[in-house]
Amino acid sequence: MRPQSRNINAYASDEARWQAVKQRDTHADEAFIVADICTGRYCKPSAVTLLPLRQYVRFFDSPRLAEMAGFQPSISENSLEQPLPSAWFTIVEKICHLMQRSEEPPNLTALAQHCEISESHLHRVFKTITGLTPKAYYAGLRACRLREELVKPNQTVTMAIQQAGYSASSRFYETATDRLGMTAQHYRQGAQGVQIYFALGQCSLGAVLVAQSQKGVCAISLGDDPQLLIERLMQQFPQAELCGGDNNYEQLIAQVVGYIEEPRSRWQLPLDIQGTVFQERVWRALRDIPPGSTLSYSEVAEKLGAPKAVRAVAQACAANRIAIAIPCHRVIRQDGGISGYRWGVERKRALLAREQLDTD
């Protein structure tokens, strides 16, 4: 029987929401969504299977807002043909707690011995439950620690790197921009001094926001509410110098809108693509898919020479911040179904239909 509704005002504060998550309060399911920034997943409060540490939790008023912030639905939000064994959740919870307390990345052998199971079984169980490998989970956990340390007052960048658990600063700096989206110093300053030009436009798919750094277009976002698109940009770069576009920039908006309306036109604008090495490989593969064509997630993985990396391909598509220019809408499920899209499934369906018409 459906639980009796409770006034959503009872969950107005973050503290009240956190208590609801700890209690798996079914009444709170209608009030907000909870997301784990280490796994990049969200679910209803009552559906939380593994309780994250409080500092890694974010709350959103709706799934749409969570997805606009880059989170994906958790396994508990999707239908499963068979329920997962409860013992699997116990194993994953034990491993998560161990990694949260560890200052060094534990290897798979040590984790398996801790749970008294084989390495292959641990790897399979952990990835099924969280959508990540243990190594990827620890990398996300360490990146979360780094962000926390960087914003502490009187904390140097070097100290923050050490406190986050990086054994060598040189190894961190090799991929610092991929982890933070900018240099560590700029992140510590909230992107202070970074100029980002942006402007809003309107197209047949709704509102469109285009943002550009000195290197090129760094974000193209679609949505129903222009204010939400701006707020998301401000959250990403709280101290950046956000500049409204001048007349020349308005011409750039017009070019982007023109490309949205005419997907067979040639994209000629420079892009500022920031991602991991694997993400950038996926995004390059997506740009090779011609308009009117589609590939499945598994076909993209095979093209990359990593046929087992289907979930990682899907995660790279979800992390894409440059709509249309990096056409993740051209990737579909193996059965031809239309799966999730950062800017809404209906927009994905409309884009594919428009491109297919242009080929007829």
N, C-alpha and C positions, 0 to 999 in steps of 0.2 A: 504494500500500500504506500502511496506517495506521502512523504512526510509533510506535515502541516507547515505552511510557509511562515517565515518569521520576518519581521520588519527588516529590510536591508540596511536601515540606519544603524542596526545593531552591529554592523560590520564596517562602520565608517572609518575607524582608525586602523592603522597597520597592526597595532598590538592586538586588537580584537580579532583581526583577520588571522594573525599568527596563532592565537589560541584556538580558533576554529579549525585551522589546518592540523594542529597537534591532536585535536579531538576527533578529526575526520567528520566534522559536523555537516550532515547532509543538508541542513537548512541553509548553509552558506553557499551551496552550489548555484543558487540563483543570484547571488550578490556579487561574486568576484571569481577570478581565475588566479591560480598560483603558478609561478614559473621558477625553475631552477636555472640560474645563470651558468652553472657548471656543465649541465647536460644540454642546455638550450631547449628544454622541453617544458610544456605547460599542461595542466589538467585541472579538474575541479577539486575543491578542497577535500571532499570525501574520498576522492580517488587516489590520493597520495599514497603510494606504496612504500617508498623509502623517504623518510623525513630528512630533508637537507639541513645543513647548518643555517641558522637564522640569517647570517650575513649574506648568504648566497640566494636568498629568496626575494622575488619581486611579485607584486600584486597588480592585477589589471582588472578593469571593470567588465571586460568582455574578451572572448577569444580573438576577435578581430584586432583589438588593440595589442594583444600579446603577439599576434602574428606580424603586425606592423612593426613591432619592436624586434622582430627576427626570431621569435620562438616558434617551435613546431609542436603539434599535439603529441602527447606521450602515448605509449602503448595502451595505457588504460583508457584513453579517449577513443581508441579505435576498436572495432569489433574483432574478436579473435575466434577462430573456429573452435579452439579448445582452450580451456583455462590453463594458465601456466601453473606448474607445481609450486606450492607454498614454500617448499624447501629452497627453490631458486631465489626467491626474494630474501630469504634468510642469508644465503651465501653472499648475495650482492650487497646487502646491508652491512655484513661483516667486513667485506672488502672495502666499501666506501669509508667506513669508520676508520679502518686501518690506514688508508691513504690520506684521510683528512688529518691524521695525527703524525704522519710521516714527513720528515724534512727532506728526505731523499726519495726519488722514484723507486718503489719496490719492483723487482723484476717478477715476471710471470711465475717463475719457479717458486719463489718465496711466497707469493700469494696463494698458489695452489697447495703448498705444504701447510700454510696457515689454515686452509679450509679442509685439508685432508681429501682432496680430489685431484684428478689429473689436470694438467695444464690445458689440454684441448677442451675438456668439459667446462673448466672455469671460463675460458675465453668465450665459448659458445653461450653459456648462461649469462655472463655479464653483458655481452653485446645484445642478446635478445631482450633483456630487461631494460637496459639504458639506451640502447641504440649506439653505444660507443664501445671501443675496446678499452681495457683497463689503462693502457698507455695514453689514449686520447682523453680519458676521463681525468687522469692525473695532470695532463697538460692543461686542461681547462681549469682545474682546481688551482694550479699554480698561477695561471694567468689571472684568476680572480684575486688571489692573494697579492699579486703584483699591483693590480689596480687599487686595492685597498691601501697598500703601503705608499704608493705614489702620491696619494692625496692627503697623507698625514702631514701636519705642520712640522717644520724643522727636520724633515726627512730628505736626505739627499737621494739622488737617483741610484747611486752605487749601493747605499744602505738598503734601499727598497728592493733592489735586485737580490741582494744577499738574504734579506728577511723572507722573500718570496720562495727561496729554496733553489735559486739558480747557482750551480757550483762554480761557474765562471762567467764573468761579465762579458768576455769576448764572445762566448757562445750565444748569450742572450742578444747582443747587439746585431748578430748576423741576421736575425729574423725579427727584430723589435717592431718594425713597421707592420709586419704581417700580424703580430699578436695584438697590437694596440691601434692600428690604423694610422699611426703617426709615430714620430720619435718619442722616446720615453720622456724627454724633457718637455716636449709640447703637451703630452698627455698629462704630466704632473701639473702643468699650468692651465689645464683645461682647454688646450689648443690655443692658448693666448698668443696673439701675433699672427696666427694663421688666417689668411683672408679667404673667405669662401663666398663667392657670388651666387645668388640664387634668385629665382623668379618663379611665379606661378602662371599657369595657363589653363586653358580648357580645351578638351578634345572630346571626341565621341565616346570615350571610355570614362569620362569624368574629369576631375581636377588632375593636373600634372604639375609636379615640382621638379625643376632642373637645378642642380647645384654644380658649381665648377670651382676647382682649385687651380693653382698655377699650372699644374700638369695637364689638366683636362677635365672632362665631365666626370664627377665622382659620385653622383647620385641622380637617378631619375625615379621618381616615386609617383604612383597612381593611387587615387582614392576618391571617396565621396566628399570628404570634409577637408578643404584647403588648410584650415587652421591646424588640424591634426598632423598634416604633412610638415608644416613649419615647426610644430612642437617637437616632432621626432628629430628633425635636423638640429634643433637647438639642444636636445638631449645628447646627441652624439658629440657635439662640439660646444660645450657650455661657455667657454671663454674665447671662442673664435670670433673673429671680426666678420660677422655676417653682413654682407653688403647687398642691398637691393640692386637688381640689374638696371643698367642704363639702356639707352636706345639700342646700342649695339647688342647688348645681352638679350633684349627682347627679340632680336632677329634670331638668336640662337634658340630661344623657346619656339619660335615659329618653325625652325628647321626640325626640331624634335617632334613637334605636333605633326608636321608634314610627313615625317617618317612613320609615325603611328598610323596616320590615315592612309599612307601609300607604302606598305611594307616592302614593296619591290624597288623602291628608290634606294639609292646608294648612301650608306652611312659614311659621312666624311669628317665627323668631328673627332678630335683627340679624346682619349679616355684615360682617366686616372684610376687604374684597376688595382685594388689593394686586397690581397688574399693570401692564403697559404700557397705553397708550390702546387699542391694537388688541386686546390680550388681553381687556380689560374689555368691549369691544364684542362680542367673540365670546362671552364668558361671559353677557352679558345676552341674547344671541340664544339661547343654550342654555336659559336659564331660561324662555324663551317656548315651548319645545317641550313640549307637554302629555304627561303620563304615557300610555304605550301607543302613542306616536307616535315616529317616528325621522326623521332627515334625514341625507343624505349630507354628507360634508365639502364637496363642491362646491356643494350646495344652501345650506349655511350661508354659504359665501363669496358666493354670488349674493345672498342676503338682505342681506348687508353692503354690497352694491354693489361688491364686489371679486372678480369671478368667477375671476381668476387666482391668488387668494391661498389656494388649497386647502391647500398645504403649511403655510402660516402658520396656518391654522385648526387643522390637526392638531397643530401645535406648541403652540398655545394650549390645546388640550384636554389635552395631555400635561403642561402646566405647572399645571393646575388642582389646588390643594391642598385644596379643600373638596368632598370626595366627596358625592354624592347631592344636596346643596343646589344645586350647580351641576352639572346632570346631563349631563356629557360622555359618559356611557354611552349616551345616546340618539343619538349620532352614529356612523354606520356607513359602510362603503365603498360606492362607487357600485353595485357588483354585489350589495349586500345582505349581504355577508360581515361577520363580526365581527372587527374589527381590534384592535390593542393597547389595553390599558387599564392605567392606572397601578397599579391594585390587583388586576390579574389578569384575564385574558380570561374565565375561568370565572365570576367575579363579575359581569362585564358581561353575560354570557349569562344568568345567573340573574336579574339585575335586569330585563332586557328581557322575559324569559319571565313574571316575576311581574306586571309592569305590563300585559302583553298579556292575562293571565288576568283581571285586574281589569276589563278593558274588555269581556270576553265576557258 
